């Protein structure tokens, strides 16, 4: 067996015991659940046209359930194998797989409260429940096994964030120089400037940075292009949202958003809104420091509530 896979199962079982959850049930059909594919180590050649289930119990041997046509689908994982052919067998074998596990975690979020986690369709949840197990959210388990950074990734993130801060300041200065020399530049020109700085510093991104002038800054998915962009002149407000990571399979992103005003004095309304956002940000950081200082690790919605109290 693959030692790394064995260690993963041991770690999952330890987490299940700590969480008082009898089992974690993974389910796949085509590419419905990228979380499961990542955690369970499926490679880029993964291709499933029949349903499969994989139960990691808090104690004991994992159990696989696969279709006869794709019976080798889970062979890279440890555990006992069950095989089905007809849909009736799927249900009976799933009941057998669940065994005494009366509660299982799945990539499910009640009322879709956390859509990033809610990958399992309602019908499959109904099927699992009909086979005798209650379904709870795996959100906390997913956070532990899929989203935690290593110490090296944390340091890499900080270094990248520092680079992005340098780049955004250079971009603001580039805009100021252009206005001083020509009286005008464009969102697209500043966007290309940032992308060149990415290349110079060995950074990559899944899409170009957001560079928005005035009203465009209020569009969270705005992206200037060569054929569609706005000019930047004196008296304009500018927002730059940039994110990037170094090359490498384990690299993580840094993401920052900064704003500037090009003029002799910032309009009162711009100052007012900026101050609200700044105080809300600071309140979020303060809340986290207070909570963690007390030995408590709050959930995201708690930080959101603390920030929104300032904005309201």
Steps between C-alpha positions, in 0.01 A plus 500: 500500500601862452640624831381853433145374443515292817609806695215701350244242615653499849481880513138501382404239759670699774307812393172305495558379856571855614188629322285214637390409146481124420612531139580715198320388185647609168290478183595542137323520167690658213673802661220598736725546805846649444553500876477120516723462194767716660493347848494142372785558258336446161732606221437701183393187309198445727188412302193350664171436322348283775433589861741402774508536879789484744441484874776581746369392841630649824618151586568196285559434134375738227241364258472562125192469281560499125319404181603176337596677176730736692596260777856633522394859560613504866787251481752763610320522835508245783189313611254225430326512161130461428379480139160578348350471155126573511361804677325275750841362593635851545244563770545167679880522485496858622296385801761232562783750459348734756460213745474631852599856403184684593654838420738588218659824390469593134577805286161641592400829660155542662295742291814546286635742760858431384472441124872432463447181701155402372599267215263207562162517328179479704402168345820330615452637852147358494636163385754484782235591753267236358778246548505573871755776562454863592711744299690787662729758345866416445588872491731490803670185371545655156661802661742275685599281206464728201552864594763514774837638399838366599750725676687536169182608323431763767847647453462484122165680527655780706786541256258513206279753677805721553583473129143589403515805727814616321336440164179686581701799626702492178173492304364803686827684429482394135155657481625820662795523260272447201265775614793732559647431157193446282202605710337161450553124513261204491390211717634260241846658493527474879372143491769404249760677716401282798509184290853582385604543863348156569718352228809680630444356848409145395134532599200349323125561526187331374372827352612862452482747791203731540582861419187712531455874463211677676178301450687196368652460847155399627480200265657206690574307181600786275793433270623755247609376161674644198165566334302608807646719772478843657750783516662620821531879538553749779209502743434127455472222757691179427466149647753224441425144608787262430570139592782266407716210614846366415539212259482157663250225582459601869507876449226710659352835404531840660222748419488871583280794405613862510349830393633843406370841404682710240456862599604773741235412761282194552123569477323476838272214389797292383676564831186408694450166323870415517501566874201270554672218310827556685331493841304187404821325394672599823203378703522160332870468583439620856217247547723214382784604728269523799336164432821307434664670797224348713570158351190504278501457124189671358316404184495719193147628556602639839774710341254607230250614764768698685602676178143572392422667833741773394362529147132517596 
